[in-house]
Amino acid sequence: MFFLTDRPILGCCCDMKFAVISDVHGNLEALEAVLDRIDADEIFCLGDLVDYGAQPNEVIGVVKKRGVACVLGNHDQAALDGDTSMFNPRAAMSSVWTRRVLTDESSDYLRSLPQELRPELEVETYFTHGSPDDRLWEYVDPRTHSDLFGHYLGRLRVRLIGLGHTHVPYVWKEGGGSVFNPGSVGQPRDGDRRASFAEVTVRGEEAAVEVRRVEYDFEAAASKIRAAGLPGAFADRLATGT
């Protein structure tokens, strides 16, 4: 079963709320708009802080300042090791640029990130960028993977799994478990140009996941991409979310 909604959750004093972001991709305007919207006890990030966008160092600085707990994404890894063999030519060009402009401090931060997280929350939770089977590179889509979601939950012995990488949000829930993707903050690809994130409210042993969308100054972010000499396609797609 799938759920995707912007409806508000009516909370109570005993609720625990956290937010999950992913795939910021150097888009500072989108990140700041999302963080301004979030009202939660904790924030987690499912990887790909850098690449495509023009402000990777600034994005990392904001994430560090806010104390966001992150996992490593495939673009983060490529910015560290320089391996662009899995990328198309435009993505490879962007990765080379990102690797060149990253400060030593930013590189050290990316290098410190784990490929998975099991945070201590009131509900057993697992976070990674790709999938539990390939934490950096596998694209998990409900149309191809929903039969595996129950298997993931049982194998990992958790009730909540958050995955990134696809830039397309979804929430799958069945029985006592949920698998979700918060979508992309900085490069949405589901036809909605607004930045996307997930809000999770935990009541007792139940976790309710809601996808939220936020308007941001995408034109400013696109202008910075073009000014940096990055491929124009990464600027153009911000207007359409495709």
C-alpha positions in Angstrom: 0.0 0.0 0.0 1.3 3.5 -0.9 0.6 6.8 0.7 1.8 10.3 -0.4 0.2 13.3 1.3 0.7 16.8 2.5 -2.0 16.5 5.2 -1.0 17.8 8.6 -0.6 15.4 11.5 -2.4 16.3 14.7 0.1 15.6 17.4 0.1 15.2 21.2 2.6 16.0 23.9 3.9 12.4 23.8 4.7 12.4 20.0 8.3 12.2 18.9 8.9 13.9 15.5 11.9 13.8 13.2 12.6 14.9 9.7 14.4 13.1 6.8 16.0 14.9 3.9 18.0 13.5 1.0 19.8 14.4 -2.2 20.6 18.1 -1.5 23.1 18.1 -4.4 24.8 21.4 -3.6 21.5 23.4 -3.7 21.8 25.8 -0.8 18.6 27.7 -1.5 16.5 24.5 -1.4 18.3 23.3 1.8 17.8 26.5 3.7 14.1 26.6 2.7 13.5 23.1 3.9 15.4 23.6 7.2 13.4 26.7 7.8 10.2 24.7 7.4 11.2 21.7 9.6 10.0 21.6 13.2 11.3 18.4 14.5 13.4 16.8 17.3 16.1 15.5 15.0 17.0 15.7 11.3 18.6 12.9 9.2 20.0 13.0 5.7 20.1 10.0 3.3 23.1 11.2 1.3 24.3 13.1 -1.8 24.9 16.4 -0.2 27.1 17.4 -3.2 27.3 17.5 -7.0 25.0 19.0 -9.6 24.7 22.2 -7.6 27.1 25.1 -7.2 27.5 25.3 -3.4 28.7 22.0 -2.0 30.9 23.5 0.7 28.1 25.8 1.9 25.6 23.0 2.0 28.0 20.9 4.1 28.6 23.8 6.4 24.9 24.3 7.0 24.3 20.5 7.6 27.2 20.4 10.1 25.9 23.5 11.9 22.4 22.1 12.2 23.8 18.8 13.6 22.1 16.7 10.8 23.1 13.0 10.9 24.0 11.9 7.4 24.8 8.8 5.4 27.1 8.8 2.4 25.7 9.0 -1.1 27.2 7.8 -4.4 27.9 11.4 -5.5 29.5 12.1 -2.1 31.7 9.0 -2.7 32.6 10.1 -6.2 33.7 13.5 -5.0 36.1 11.8 -2.7 37.6 9.0 -4.9 37.2 10.7 -8.3 35.6 7.5 -9.8 33.0 8.7 -12.4 32.8 5.5 -14.3 29.1 5.0 -13.3 28.1 8.5 -14.4 26.9 9.9 -17.7 29.1 12.6 -19.3 27.3 15.5 -17.7 27.3 14.0 -14.2 30.9 13.1 -14.6 31.8 16.7 -15.5 29.9 17.9 -12.5 31.6 15.4 -10.2 35.1 16.5 -11.4 34.1 20.1 -10.7 32.8 19.3 -7.3 35.9 17.3 -6.3 38.0 20.3 -7.4 36.2 22.9 -5.4 35.6 20.9 -2.2 37.7 22.3 0.7 39.8 19.9 2.8 37.3 20.4 5.7 34.4 19.4 3.5 36.2 16.4 2.1 37.0 15.3 5.6 33.4 15.6 6.6 32.2 13.5 3.7 34.9 10.9 4.4 33.5 10.6 8.0 30.0 9.6 6.9 28.8 6.0 7.3 27.0 4.2 4.5 24.1 3.3 6.8 22.6 4.5 10.1 20.6 2.8 12.8 19.7 5.8 15.0 18.4 5.3 18.5 14.8 6.3 18.1 11.6 5.1 19.7 10.9 2.9 16.6 13.6 0.6 15.1 14.9 2.5 12.1 17.4 1.9 9.2 18.7 4.6 6.9 20.9 4.3 3.8 21.2 6.0 0.4 20.6 3.3 -2.1 19.3 0.0 -0.8 20.1 -2.4 2.1 21.7 -4.7 -0.6 23.7 -1.9 -2.4 23.9 1.1 -0.1 25.3 3.5 -2.7 24.1 2.6 -6.1 20.8 0.6 -6.2 17.7 2.5 -7.2 14.7 1.3 -5.2 11.4 2.0 -6.9 8.1 0.6 -5.5 7.2 -0.6 -9.0 10.1 -2.9 -9.0 10.9 -3.5 -5.3 7.7 -3.5 -3.3 7.8 -7.3 -3.0 11.1 -6.9 -1.3 10.1 -4.3 1.3 8.7 -6.8 3.8 11.9 -8.8 3.3 14.1 -5.8 4.0 12.1 -5.0 7.2 12.4 -8.6 8.5 16.0 -9.1 7.6 17.1 -5.8 9.2 14.7 -6.3 12.2 13.4 -2.8 11.9 10.0 -1.2 11.5 11.0 1.8 9.4 13.4 2.1 6.5 14.4 5.4 4.8 16.0 5.3 1.3 17.2 8.1 -1.0 19.0 8.1 -4.4 15.9 8.1 -6.8 14.8 11.7 -6.2 11.2 10.5 -6.2 9.2 10.4 -2.9 7.0 7.5 -1.8 5.7 5.9 1.4 4.9 2.2 1.5 3.2 0.8 4.6 2.1 -2.7 5.4 1.4 -4.3 8.7 3.7 -2.8 11.3 6.4 -1.6 8.9 7.1 1.3 6.5 9.6 2.0 3.7 9.9 5.5 2.4 11.9 7.9 0.2 11.7 11.6 1.2 12.4 12.7 -2.4 15.1 15.2 -3.2 15.8 18.6 -1.6 17.9 19.9 -4.4 17.1 18.0 -7.6 13.5 16.8 -7.5 12.6 14.4 -10.4 9.0 13.6 -9.9 7.5 16.5 -11.9 7.2 18.8 -8.9 10.0 21.4 -8.7 9.4 22.1 -5.0 12.0 20.8 -2.6 10.9 17.5 -0.9 11.4 16.0 2.5 9.7 13.6 4.9 8.3 14.2 8.4 8.0 11.2 10.7 5.8 11.3 13.8 6.2 8.4 16.2 3.3 7.6 18.5 4.1 4.6 20.7 5.2 1.9 18.4 3.6 3.4 15.3 5.5 5.7 12.8 3.5 8.0 10.4 5.5 9.2 7.4 4.3 12.4 5.6 6.0 13.8 2.5 6.2 17.6 2.5 7.0 20.1 -0.3 8.6 23.5 0.0 8.9 26.4 -2.4 12.3 27.9 -2.8 14.2 30.3 -5.0 15.1 27.8 -7.8 16.0 30.6 -10.2 18.8 31.8 -7.9 20.1 28.2 -7.6 20.0 27.7 -11.3 21.8 31.0 -11.9 24.6 29.8 -9.7 24.9 26.5 -11.5 25.3 28.4 -14.9 27.7 30.9 -13.4 29.9 28.1 -12.2 30.2 26.6 -15.7 28.3 23.4 -14.7 26.1 21.7 -17.3 23.1 23.8 -18.0 20.8 20.8 -17.8 21.2 20.7 -14.0 20.0 24.3 -13.9 17.1 23.9 -16.4 15.6 20.9 -14.5 15.1 22.9 -11.3 12.3 24.7 -13.0 10.4 21.5 -13.9 11.4 18.9 -11.3 12.2 16.4 -14.0 
